[in-house]
Amino acid sequence: MNKNANKNIRNNKFNKNKLIIEDISENKKFLTNIYNNNQIEIKKVKQYLNSLNHNQKIIKEIINEVK
């Protein structure tokens, strides 16, 4: 009986650890997804800023030509 009790305790610990590992894996996937989405948004913002800088240069050139 003691042998079965010890086996059950080991199995319970194993199952709990397995659930924790699965939970960590899901959280890792979730956080990786957020990170990747943020990287995409950062890239979009950088492209937008580059576009604004380019437009600003063009406007300055036009102003200089008009002067």
PDB file of N, CA, C and O in Angstrom:
ATOM      1  N   MET A   1       0.831  -1.197   0.000  1.00  0.00           N
ATOM      2  CA  MET A   1       0.000   0.000   0.000  1.00  0.00           C
ATOM      3  C   MET A   1       0.870   1.254   0.000  1.00  0.00           C
ATOM      4  O   MET A   1       0.574   2.219  -0.705  1.00  0.00           O
ATOM      5  N   ASN A   2       1.920   1.241   0.774  1.00  0.00           N
ATOM      6  CA  ASN A   2       2.821   2.382   0.824  1.00  0.00           C
ATOM      7  C   ASN A   2       3.467   2.608  -0.537  1.00  0.00           C
ATOM      8  O   ASN A   2       3.695   3.744  -0.953  1.00  0.00           O
ATOM      9  N   LYS A   3       3.761   1.488  -1.233  1.00  0.00           N
ATOM     10  CA  LYS A   3       4.380   1.573  -2.557  1.00  0.00           C
ATOM     11  C   LYS A   3       3.432   2.271  -3.534  1.00  0.00           C
ATOM     12  O   LYS A   3       3.859   3.116  -4.321  1.00  0.00           O
ATOM     13  N   ASN A   4       2.153   1.918  -3.481  1.00  0.00           N
ATOM     14  CA  ASN A   4       1.153   2.547  -4.356  1.00  0.00           C
ATOM     15  C   ASN A   4       0.963   4.016  -4.017  1.00  0.00           C
ATOM     16  O   ASN A   4       0.789   4.850  -4.906  1.00  0.00           O
ATOM     17  N   ALA A   5       0.996   4.326  -2.738  1.00  0.00           N
ATOM     18  CA  ALA A   5       0.841   5.721  -2.316  1.00  0.00           C
ATOM     19  C   ALA A   5       1.999   6.554  -2.847  1.00  0.00           C
ATOM     20  O   ALA A   5       1.798   7.658  -3.353  1.00  0.00           O
ATOM     21  N   ASN A   6       3.218   6.019  -2.730  1.00  0.00           N
ATOM     22  CA  ASN A   6       4.380   6.739  -3.248  1.00  0.00           C
ATOM     23  C   ASN A   6       4.293   6.910  -4.763  1.00  0.00           C
ATOM     24  O   ASN A   6       4.645   7.956  -5.307  1.00  0.00           O
ATOM     25  N   LYS A   7       3.818   5.862  -5.429  1.00  0.00           N
ATOM     26  CA  LYS A   7       3.669   5.927  -6.892  1.00  0.00           C
ATOM     27  C   LYS A   7       2.655   7.003  -7.269  1.00  0.00           C
ATOM     28  O   LYS A   7       2.874   7.770  -8.206  1.00  0.00           O
ATOM     29  N   ASN A   8       1.545   7.055  -6.533  1.00  0.00           N
ATOM     30  CA  ASN A   8       0.523   8.073  -6.799  1.00  0.00           C
ATOM     31  C   ASN A   8       1.066   9.481  -6.566  1.00  0.00           C
ATOM     32  O   ASN A   8       0.779  10.402  -7.331  1.00  0.00           O
ATOM     33  N   ILE A   9       1.847   9.636  -5.510  1.00  0.00           N
ATOM     34  CA  ILE A   9       2.440  10.950  -5.218  1.00  0.00           C
ATOM     35  C   ILE A   9       3.366  11.364  -6.358  1.00  0.00           C
ATOM     36  O   ILE A   9       3.320  12.506  -6.816  1.00  0.00           O
ATOM     37  N   ARG A  10       4.217  10.423  -6.822  1.00  0.00           N
ATOM     38  CA  ARG A  10       5.125  10.725  -7.936  1.00  0.00           C
ATOM     39  C   ARG A  10       4.341  11.079  -9.197  1.00  0.00           C
ATOM     40  O   ARG A  10       4.687  12.024  -9.907  1.00  0.00           O
ATOM     41  N   ASN A  11       3.285  10.316  -9.468  1.00  0.00           N
ATOM     42  CA  ASN A  11       2.463  10.590 -10.657  1.00  0.00           C
ATOM     43  C   ASN A  11       1.790  11.954 -10.560  1.00  0.00           C
ATOM     44  O   ASN A  11       1.713  12.686 -11.547  1.00  0.00           O
ATOM     45  N   ASN A  12       1.304  12.291  -9.372  1.00  0.00           N
ATOM     46  CA  ASN A  12       0.663  13.597  -9.187  1.00  0.00           C
ATOM     47  C   ASN A  12       1.657  14.728  -9.399  1.00  0.00           C
ATOM     48  O   ASN A  12       1.343  15.732 -10.039  1.00  0.00           O
ATOM     49  N   LYS A  13       2.871  14.556  -8.851  1.00  0.00           N
ATOM     50  CA  LYS A  13       3.901  15.581  -9.042  1.00  0.00           C
ATOM     51  C   LYS A  13       4.257  15.704 -10.517  1.00  0.00           C
ATOM     52  O   LYS A  13       4.418  16.808 -11.037  1.00  0.00           O
ATOM     53  N   PHE A  14       4.378  14.558 -11.186  1.00  0.00           N
ATOM     54  CA  PHE A  14       4.701  14.566 -12.610  1.00  0.00           C
ATOM     55  C   PHE A  14       3.607  15.282 -13.398  1.00  0.00           C
ATOM     56  O   PHE A  14       3.899  16.111 -14.261  1.00  0.00           O
ATOM     57  N   ASN A  15       2.350  14.961 -13.102  1.00  0.00           N
ATOM     58  CA  ASN A  15       1.235  15.585 -13.821  1.00  0.00           C
ATOM     59  C   ASN A  15       1.174  17.089 -13.572  1.00  0.00           C
ATOM     60  O   ASN A  15       0.893  17.864 -14.486  1.00  0.00           O
ATOM     61  N   LYS A  16       1.441  17.499 -12.322  1.00  0.00           N
ATOM     62  CA  LYS A  16       1.460  18.936 -12.020  1.00  0.00           C
ATOM     63  C   LYS A  16       2.580  19.630 -12.786  1.00  0.00           C
ATOM     64  O   LYS A  16       2.382  20.703 -13.356  1.00  0.00           O
ATOM     65  N   ASN A  17       3.766  19.005 -12.794  1.00  0.00           N
ATOM     66  CA  ASN A  17       4.892  19.587 -13.531  1.00  0.00           C
ATOM     67  C   ASN A  17       4.592  19.661 -15.024  1.00  0.00           C
ATOM     68  O   ASN A  17       4.946  20.633 -15.692  1.00  0.00           O
ATOM     69  N   LYS A  18       3.942  18.637 -15.531  1.00  0.00           N
ATOM     70  CA  LYS A  18       3.579  18.614 -16.956  1.00  0.00           C
ATOM     71  C   LYS A  18       2.626  19.766 -17.276  1.00  0.00           C
ATOM     72  O   LYS A  18       2.777  20.439 -18.295  1.00  0.00           O
ATOM     73  N   LEU A  19       1.646  19.987 -16.400  1.00  0.00           N
ATOM     74  CA  LEU A  19       0.702  21.089 -16.602  1.00  0.00           C
ATOM     75  C   LEU A  19       1.408  22.439 -16.535  1.00  0.00           C
ATOM     76  O   LEU A  19       1.102  23.343 -17.312  1.00  0.00           O
ATOM     77  N   ILE A  20       2.344  22.572 -15.613  1.00  0.00           N
ATOM     78  CA  ILE A  20       3.097  23.828 -15.491  1.00  0.00           C
ATOM     79  C   ILE A  20       3.906  24.078 -16.753  1.00  0.00           C
ATOM     80  O   ILE A  20       3.936  25.197 -17.266  1.00  0.00           O
ATOM     81  N   ILE A  21       4.566  23.031 -17.258  1.00  0.00           N
ATOM     82  CA  ILE A  21       5.367  23.172 -18.481  1.00  0.00           C
ATOM     83  C   ILE A  21       4.472  23.551 -19.658  1.00  0.00           C
ATOM     84  O   ILE A  21       4.843  24.403 -20.466  1.00  0.00           O
ATOM     85  N   GLU A  22       3.302  22.928 -19.763  1.00  0.00           N
ATOM     86  CA  GLU A  22       2.370  23.271 -20.844  1.00  0.00           C
ATOM     87  C   GLU A  22       1.909  24.718 -20.719  1.00  0.00           C
ATOM     88  O   GLU A  22       1.796  25.429 -21.717  1.00  0.00           O
ATOM     89  N   ASP A  23       1.642  25.153 -19.484  1.00  0.00           N
ATOM     90  CA  ASP A  23       1.213  26.529 -19.243  1.00  0.00           C
ATOM     91  C   ASP A  23       2.316  27.513 -19.634  1.00  0.00           C
ATOM     92  O   ASP A  23       2.050  28.536 -20.264  1.00  0.00           O
ATOM     93  N   ILE A  24       3.549  27.195 -19.258  1.00  0.00           N
ATOM     94  CA  ILE A  24       4.687  28.052 -19.618  1.00  0.00           C
ATOM     95  C   ILE A  24       4.830  28.118 -21.130  1.00  0.00           C
ATOM     96  O   ILE A  24       5.095  29.180 -21.693  1.00  0.00           O
ATOM     97  N   SER A  25       4.653  26.980 -21.779  1.00  0.00           N
ATOM     98  CA  SER A  25       4.767  26.930 -23.239  1.00  0.00           C
ATOM     99  C   SER A  25       3.708  27.816 -23.899  1.00  0.00           C
ATOM    100  O   SER A  25       3.999  28.540 -24.852  1.00  0.00           O
ATOM    101  N   GLU A  26       2.486  27.752 -23.385  1.00  0.00           N
ATOM    102  CA  GLU A  26       1.412  28.593 -23.935  1.00  0.00           C
ATOM    103  C   GLU A  26       1.706  30.072 -23.701  1.00  0.00           C
ATOM    104  O   GLU A  26       1.493  30.902 -24.585  1.00  0.00           O
ATOM    105  N   ASN A  27       2.199  30.398 -22.503  1.00  0.00           N
ATOM    106  CA  ASN A  27       2.546  31.792 -22.206  1.00  0.00           C
ATOM    107  C   ASN A  27       3.671  32.274 -23.102  1.00  0.00           C
ATOM    108  O   ASN A  27       3.672  33.421 -23.549  1.00  0.00           O
ATOM    109  N   LYS A  28       4.631  31.392 -23.364  1.00  0.00           N
ATOM    110  CA  LYS A  28       5.742  31.755 -24.244  1.00  0.00           C
ATOM    111  C   LYS A  28       5.215  32.058 -25.646  1.00  0.00           C
ATOM    112  O   LYS A  28       5.624  33.037 -26.270  1.00  0.00           O
ATOM    113  N   LYS A  29       4.308  31.216 -26.137  1.00  0.00           N
ATOM    114  CA  LYS A  29       3.715  31.451 -27.464  1.00  0.00           C
ATOM    115  C   LYS A  29       2.979  32.788 -27.482  1.00  0.00           C
ATOM    116  O   LYS A  29       3.107  33.562 -28.430  1.00  0.00           O
ATOM    117  N   PHE A  30       2.210  33.050 -26.432  1.00  0.00           N
ATOM    118  CA  PHE A  30       1.443  34.284 -26.337  1.00  0.00           C
ATOM    119  C   PHE A  30       2.367  35.502 -26.333  1.00  0.00           C
ATOM    120  O   PHE A  30       2.138  36.468 -27.061  1.00  0.00           O
ATOM    121  N   LEU A  31       3.415  35.446 -25.501  1.00  0.00           N
ATOM    122  CA  LEU A  31       4.351  36.569 -25.414  1.00  0.00           C
ATOM    123  C   LEU A  31       5.142  36.746 -26.706  1.00  0.00           C
ATOM    124  O   LEU A  31       5.435  37.871 -27.109  1.00  0.00           O
ATOM    125  N   THR A  32       5.486  35.644 -27.349  1.00  0.00           N
ATOM    126  CA  THR A  32       6.185  35.722 -28.635  1.00  0.00           C
ATOM    127  C   THR A  32       5.297  36.386 -29.670  1.00  0.00           C
ATOM    128  O   THR A  32       5.761  37.184 -30.483  1.00  0.00           O
ATOM    129  N   ASN A  33       4.025  36.052 -29.632  1.00  0.00           N
ATOM    130  CA  ASN A  33       3.059  36.664 -30.548  1.00  0.00           C
ATOM    131  C   ASN A  33       2.969  38.171 -30.319  1.00  0.00           C
ATOM    132  O   ASN A  33       2.984  38.951 -31.272  1.00  0.00           O
ATOM    133  N   ILE A  34       2.877  38.573 -29.069  1.00  0.00           N
ATOM    134  CA  ILE A  34       2.825  40.004 -28.734  1.00  0.00           C
ATOM    135  C   ILE A  34       4.096  40.696 -29.204  1.00  0.00           C
ATOM    136  O   ILE A  34       4.040  41.779 -29.788  1.00  0.00           O
ATOM    137  N   TYR A  35       5.242  40.071 -28.949  1.00  0.00           N
ATOM    138  CA  TYR A  35       6.523  40.649 -29.363  1.00  0.00           C
ATOM    139  C   TYR A  35       6.561  40.834 -30.878  1.00  0.00           C
ATOM    140  O   TYR A  35       6.944  41.895 -31.370  1.00  0.00           O
ATOM    141  N   ASN A  36       6.165  39.804 -31.608  1.00  0.00           N
ATOM    142  CA  ASN A  36       6.189  39.890 -33.074  1.00  0.00           C
ATOM    143  C   ASN A  36       5.240  40.972 -33.584  1.00  0.00           C
ATOM    144  O   ASN A  36       5.572  41.708 -34.514  1.00  0.00           O
ATOM    145  N   ASN A  37       4.062  41.066 -32.975  1.00  0.00           N
ATOM    146  CA  ASN A  37       3.115  42.111 -33.372  1.00  0.00           C
ATOM    147  C   ASN A  37       3.684  43.495 -33.084  1.00  0.00           C
ATOM    148  O   ASN A  37       3.517  44.419 -33.880  1.00  0.00           O
ATOM    149  N   ASN A  38       4.354  43.635 -31.947  1.00  0.00           N
ATOM    150  CA  ASN A  38       4.966  44.920 -31.609  1.00  0.00           C
ATOM    151  C   ASN A  38       6.068  45.273 -32.596  1.00  0.00           C
ATOM    152  O   ASN A  38       6.207  46.432 -32.987  1.00  0.00           O
ATOM    153  N   GLN A  39       6.851  44.278 -33.001  1.00  0.00           N
ATOM    154  CA  GLN A  39       7.914  44.524 -33.974  1.00  0.00           C
ATOM    155  C   GLN A  39       7.322  45.018 -35.294  1.00  0.00           C
ATOM    156  O   GLN A  39       7.871  45.916 -35.934  1.00  0.00           O
ATOM    157  N   ILE A  40       6.208  44.429 -35.691  1.00  0.00           N
ATOM    158  CA  ILE A  40       5.538  44.854 -36.929  1.00  0.00           C
ATOM    159  C   ILE A  40       5.055  46.292 -36.791  1.00  0.00           C
ATOM    160  O   ILE A  40       5.226  47.097 -37.707  1.00  0.00           O
ATOM    161  N   GLU A  41       4.452  46.618 -35.647  1.00  0.00           N
ATOM    162  CA  GLU A  41       3.961  47.982 -35.428  1.00  0.00           C
ATOM    163  C   GLU A  41       5.116  48.980 -35.385  1.00  0.00           C
ATOM    164  O   GLU A  41       5.005  50.081 -35.925  1.00  0.00           O
ATOM    165  N   ILE A  42       6.213  48.605 -34.751  1.00  0.00           N
ATOM    166  CA  ILE A  42       7.391  49.486 -34.704  1.00  0.00           C
ATOM    167  C   ILE A  42       7.901  49.738 -36.114  1.00  0.00           C
ATOM    168  O   ILE A  42       8.278  50.859 -36.453  1.00  0.00           O
ATOM    169  N   LYS A  43       7.912  48.709 -36.922  1.00  0.00           N
ATOM    170  CA  LYS A  43       8.369  48.854 -38.310  1.00  0.00           C
ATOM    171  C   LYS A  43       7.455  49.822 -39.070  1.00  0.00           C
ATOM    172  O   LYS A  43       7.932  50.658 -39.838  1.00  0.00           O
ATOM    173  N   LYS A  44       6.149  49.704 -38.852  1.00  0.00           N
ATOM    174  CA  LYS A  44       5.195  50.613 -39.508  1.00  0.00           C
ATOM    175  C   LYS A  44       5.433  52.060 -39.071  1.00  0.00           C
ATOM    176  O   LYS A  44       5.410  52.977 -39.892  1.00  0.00           O
ATOM    177  N   VAL A  45       5.660  52.252 -37.780  1.00  0.00           N
ATOM    178  CA  VAL A  45       5.904  53.605 -37.261  1.00  0.00           C
ATOM    179  C   VAL A  45       7.185  54.173 -37.860  1.00  0.00           C
ATOM    180  O   VAL A  45       7.228  55.346 -38.232  1.00  0.00           O
ATOM    181  N   LYS A  46       8.228  53.349 -37.957  1.00  0.00           N
ATOM    182  CA  LYS A  46       9.488  53.808 -38.550  1.00  0.00           C
ATOM    183  C   LYS A  46       9.288  54.197 -40.011  1.00  0.00           C
ATOM    184  O   LYS A  46       9.829  55.203 -40.469  1.00  0.00           O
ATOM    185  N   GLN A  47       8.510  53.400 -40.740  1.00  0.00           N
ATOM    186  CA  GLN A  47       8.229  53.728 -42.142  1.00  0.00           C
ATOM    187  C   GLN A  47       7.471  55.046 -42.237  1.00  0.00           C
ATOM    188  O   GLN A  47       7.752  55.870 -43.107  1.00  0.00           O
ATOM    189  N   TYR A  48       6.512  55.241 -41.341  1.00  0.00           N
ATOM    190  CA  TYR A  48       5.742  56.479 -41.331  1.00  0.00           C
ATOM    191  C   TYR A  48       6.647  57.675 -41.034  1.00  0.00           C
ATOM    192  O   TYR A  48       6.538  58.715 -41.683  1.00  0.00           O
ATOM    193  N   LEU A  49       7.535  57.527 -40.059  1.00  0.00           N
ATOM    194  CA  LEU A  49       8.459  58.611 -39.717  1.00  0.00           C
ATOM    195  C   LEU A  49       9.408  58.910 -40.876  1.00  0.00           C
ATOM    196  O   LEU A  49       9.702  60.072 -41.156  1.00  0.00           O
ATOM    197  N   ASN A  50       9.879  57.875 -41.539  1.00  0.00           N
ATOM    198  CA  ASN A  50      10.736  58.078 -42.704  1.00  0.00           C
ATOM    199  C   ASN A  50       9.996  58.837 -43.795  1.00  0.00           C
ATOM    200  O   ASN A  50      10.559  59.710 -44.456  1.00  0.00           O
ATOM    201  N   SER A  51       8.735  58.494 -43.969  1.00  0.00           N
ATOM    202  CA  SER A  51       7.911  59.181 -44.962  1.00  0.00           C
ATOM    203  C   SER A  51       7.741  60.654 -44.591  1.00  0.00           C
ATOM    204  O   SER A  51       7.835  61.531 -45.450  1.00  0.00           O
ATOM    205  N   LEU A  52       7.494  60.919 -43.319  1.00  0.00           N
ATOM    206  CA  LEU A  52       7.358  62.305 -42.860  1.00  0.00           C
ATOM    207  C   LEU A  52       8.650  63.083 -43.077  1.00  0.00           C
ATOM    208  O   LEU A  52       8.619  64.230 -43.525  1.00  0.00           O
ATOM    209  N   ASN A  53       9.777  62.468 -42.764  1.00  0.00           N
ATOM    210  CA  ASN A  53      11.072  63.127 -42.968  1.00  0.00           C
ATOM    211  C   ASN A  53      11.299  63.423 -44.445  1.00  0.00           C
ATOM    212  O   ASN A  53      11.782  64.497 -44.805  1.00  0.00           O
ATOM    213  N   HIS A  54      10.952  62.480 -45.279  1.00  0.00           N
ATOM    214  CA  HIS A  54      11.106  62.671 -46.724  1.00  0.00           C
ATOM    215  C   HIS A  54      10.222  63.827 -47.210  1.00  0.00           C
ATOM    216  O   HIS A  54      10.665  64.682 -47.976  1.00  0.00           O
ATOM    217  N   ASN A  55       8.977  63.834 -46.754  1.00  0.00           N
ATOM    218  CA  ASN A  55       8.056  64.907 -47.141  1.00  0.00           C
ATOM    219  C   ASN A  55       8.550  66.264 -46.644  1.00  0.00           C
ATOM    220  O   ASN A  55       8.418  67.272 -47.339  1.00  0.00           O
ATOM    221  N   GLN A  56       9.109  66.283 -45.462  1.00  0.00           N
ATOM    222  CA  GLN A  56       9.640  67.529 -44.903  1.00  0.00           C
ATOM    223  C   GLN A  56      10.784  68.055 -45.771  1.00  0.00           C
ATOM    224  O   GLN A  56      10.872  69.256 -46.025  1.00  0.00           O
ATOM    225  N   LYS A  57      11.650  67.166 -46.221  1.00  0.00           N
ATOM    226  CA  LYS A  57      12.759  67.571 -47.097  1.00  0.00           C
ATOM    227  C   LYS A  57      12.232  68.146 -48.408  1.00  0.00           C
ATOM    228  O   LYS A  57      12.737  69.154 -48.902  1.00  0.00           O
ATOM    229  N   ILE A  58      11.222  67.502 -48.960  1.00  0.00           N
ATOM    230  CA  ILE A  58      10.641  67.985 -50.218  1.00  0.00           C
ATOM    231  C   ILE A  58      10.036  69.372 -50.022  1.00  0.00           C
ATOM    232  O   ILE A  58      10.222  70.257 -50.857  1.00  0.00           O
ATOM    233  N   ILE A  59       9.314  69.560 -48.925  1.00  0.00           N
ATOM    234  CA  ILE A  59       8.698  70.865 -48.640  1.00  0.00           C
ATOM    235  C   ILE A  59       9.776  71.936 -48.482  1.00  0.00           C
ATOM    236  O   ILE A  59       9.620  73.050 -48.982  1.00  0.00           O
ATOM    237  N   LYS A  60      10.866  71.606 -47.791  1.00  0.00           N
ATOM    238  CA  LYS A  60      11.966  72.569 -47.632  1.00  0.00           C
ATOM    239  C   LYS A  60      12.568  72.928 -48.988  1.00  0.00           C
ATOM    240  O   LYS A  60      12.882  74.091 -49.242  1.00  0.00           O
ATOM    241  N   GLU A  61      12.728  71.940 -49.852  1.00  0.00           N
ATOM    242  CA  GLU A  61      13.272  72.196 -51.192  1.00  0.00           C
ATOM    243  C   GLU A  61      12.343  73.112 -51.988  1.00  0.00           C
ATOM    244  O   GLU A  61      12.799  74.027 -52.674  1.00  0.00           O
ATOM    245  N   ILE A  62      11.054  72.860 -51.891  1.00  0.00           N
ATOM    246  CA  ILE A  62      10.075  73.698 -52.606  1.00  0.00           C
ATOM    247  C   ILE A  62      10.128  75.123 -52.074  1.00  0.00           C
ATOM    248  O   ILE A  62      10.105  76.077 -52.852  1.00  0.00           O
ATOM    249  N   ILE A  63      10.198  75.276 -50.750  1.00  0.00           N
ATOM    250  CA  ILE A  63      10.270  76.612 -50.141  1.00  0.00           C
ATOM    251  C   ILE A  63      11.526  77.328 -50.624  1.00  0.00           C
ATOM    252  O   ILE A  63      11.475  78.513 -50.953  1.00  0.00           O
ATOM    253  N   ASN A  64      12.643  76.627 -50.670  1.00  0.00           N
ATOM    254  CA  ASN A  64      13.897  77.231 -51.132  1.00  0.00           C
ATOM    255  C   ASN A  64      13.804  77.642 -52.600  1.00  0.00           C
ATOM    256  O   ASN A  64      14.366  78.667 -52.986  1.00  0.00           O
ATOM    257  N   GLU A  65      13.115  76.871 -53.410  1.00  0.00           N
ATOM    258  CA  GLU A  65      12.958  77.211 -54.825  1.00  0.00           C
ATOM    259  C   GLU A  65      12.078  78.448 -54.991  1.00  0.00           C
ATOM    260  O   GLU A  65      12.315  79.277 -55.869  1.00  0.00           O
ATOM    261  N   VAL A  66      11.064  78.560 -54.139  1.00  0.00           N
ATOM    262  CA  VAL A  66      10.138  79.691 -54.232  1.00  0.00           C
ATOM    263  C   VAL A  66      10.829  80.980 -53.802  1.00  0.00           C
ATOM    264  O   VAL A  66      10.528  82.050 -54.333  1.00  0.00           O
ATOM    265  N   LYS A  67      11.740  80.890 -52.859  1.00  0.00           N
ATOM    266  CA  LYS A  67      12.440  82.081 -52.362  1.00  0.00           C
ATOM    267  C   LYS A  67      13.215  82.643 -53.474  1.00  0.00           C
ATOM    268  O   LYS A  67      13.894  83.656 -53.303  1.00  0.00           O
TER     269      LYS A  67
END
